[in-house]
Amino acid sequence: ESSCHTGASTPQQRYGTVTNAIDRDEAREALAETERRGEQVIEGTIVPSWYWWVVGLLAVGLGVGVDSRDQAINGATAGIFAVGVSMLTVWIAFGGRRHVKVHDRLLGARGAGLIVGFVGLVVVGTLGLAFALQAADVPVAGTVATLACAIALIVGGPVLMRRLREMMRRRAGVR
């Protein structure tokens, strides 16, 4: 038997009468706090606009490097692009921002499909354009194609993030 036992046998006897009454103002405040925290989770998962600019600029640098026809420059710009995009993406996903894990139901298959579709469209579009320009003997095909890639990222990335934000708000019930 516990030495802390006071002899009271019900919660009401130990702590007084328990009520479930909550006034309207408290309920409104609790609901507003829940929505505010839901919004924080959603905003913590959105990739910032500057990310798309940086990746776009790195892509253009890669295109310029390829068009230089110099193996050393080509290799250096490819390395800078790969390391730069990788480090930035890892930092965005795991380190430099609030570490928020999105529940699968919040993003859903549709959200994941939008992300994969956007990335696929940009990559395939950039490569297709580069090969078409190269076939047309455009001397700076890589630069032109990666410039188009940068524009697609800078314009499309924030549009994608808005769509994902709206979708997650609806699923979370956040206004």
Disulfide bonds with the S-S distance in Angstrom:
none
